[in-house]
Amino acid sequence: MRIEQAADEHLEAWARLRFELWPHSSLEHHRAELAQFRVDENASAFVAIDSAGHVVGFAEATLRHDYVNGCETSPVLFLEGIYVRPEDRRGRFARLSPHGGWRLAALSLPRMH
């Protein structure tokens, strides 16, 4: 399994995975949210890709300037969602993301002053 920064080529698979995680919203709603997410300079996402080239997981983060529970400072890098398809779990994505991917996410977001 490899981790890549989410790109336009991943959008459809990413939207479907979001729908698996959050089925209360329609697939169309997830597509619309991702269109907004992709242009948000305070957002970053990574996808997990299996050996066959299929997107099997995602992790999304935003740099939040609003109140975040348990935080006394702002902005905060906030993990909005993380999901791996059940059949692909134990592939180390969740363990790798906070230690490697999130450092990359933090670096790809605007610098705090």
C-alpha positions in Angstrom: 0.0 0.0 0.0 1.3 3.5 -0.8 0.2 6.9 0.4 -0.2 9.8 -2.1 -1.6 13.3 -1.8 -5.1 13.3 -3.1 -5.5 14.5 -6.7 -8.2 15.0 -9.2 -7.7 11.5 -10.6 -8.7 10.2 -7.1 -11.9 12.2 -6.8 -14.5 9.6 -7.7 -13.0 6.8 -5.6 -12.5 9.2 -2.8 -16.2 10.3 -2.9 -17.3 6.7 -2.9 -15.2 6.0 0.2 -16.6 9.1 1.9 -20.0 7.7 1.2 -19.1 4.4 2.8 -17.9 6.4 5.9 -20.7 8.9 6.0 -23.7 7.3 4.3 -26.2 9.9 5.7 -25.1 12.2 2.9 -25.6 11.4 -0.8 -22.8 10.5 -3.2 -23.6 13.8 -5.0 -23.2 15.7 -1.8 -19.7 14.1 -1.2 -18.7 15.0 -4.8 -19.8 18.6 -4.2 -17.9 18.8 -0.8 -14.8 17.4 -2.5 -15.0 20.1 -5.2 -14.9 22.7 -2.4 -12.3 20.8 -0.4 -9.9 20.7 -3.4 -9.9 24.5 -3.8 -9.6 25.2 0.0 -6.1 26.4 0.7 -6.6 25.3 4.4 -7.3 21.7 3.4 -5.2 18.7 2.6 -5.9 15.0 1.9 -4.1 11.8 1.3 -5.3 8.5 -0.3 -4.2 5.0 0.3 -3.6 3.0 -2.9 -3.3 -0.8 -3.0 -0.9 -2.8 -5.1 -3.5 -3.0 -7.9 -3.8 0.8 -8.1 -7.2 1.1 -6.4 -7.9 3.9 -3.9 -8.8 2.0 -0.7 -8.6 4.8 1.9 -8.4 8.5 2.6 -7.5 10.9 5.3 -8.6 14.6 5.3 -7.3 17.4 7.4 -7.9 21.1 7.6 -6.2 24.0 9.2 -9.0 25.3 11.5 -9.2 28.8 12.8 -12.5 28.2 14.7 -12.7 26.6 18.2 -11.6 23.0 18.3 -12.4 21.0 21.5 -9.5 20.6 23.7 -7.3 23.2 22.0 -6.3 26.5 23.5 -4.5 27.9 20.5 -5.5 28.6 16.9 -5.1 27.6 14.1 -5.2 23.8 14.6 -4.4 21.1 12.1 -7.6 19.0 12.5 -8.2 15.4 11.2 -11.6 15.7 9.6 -11.9 12.1 8.6 -9.9 8.9 8.0 -11.3 5.7 6.5 -10.0 2.5 5.0 -12.2 -0.1 3.4 -12.8 -3.0 5.8 -11.1 -5.5 3.5 -8.0 -3.4 3.3 -7.5 -2.6 6.9 -4.3 -3.6 8.7 -2.4 -2.2 5.8 -0.8 0.4 8.0 -2.5 3.5 6.5 -4.0 4.7 9.8 -0.7 4.1 11.5 1.4 5.8 8.8 -0.9 8.8 8.2 -0.5 10.6 11.5 3.3 10.1 11.6 4.2 10.7 7.9 1.2 11.9 6.0 0.1 14.5 8.5 3.6 16.0 8.6 3.3 16.4 4.8 -0.2 17.8 5.2 1.0 20.4 7.7 3.8 21.4 5.4 1.4 21.7 2.4 -1.0 24.1 4.3 -0.4 27.8 4.6 2.2 28.8 7.2 1.0 30.2 10.5 2.3 33.6 11.6 
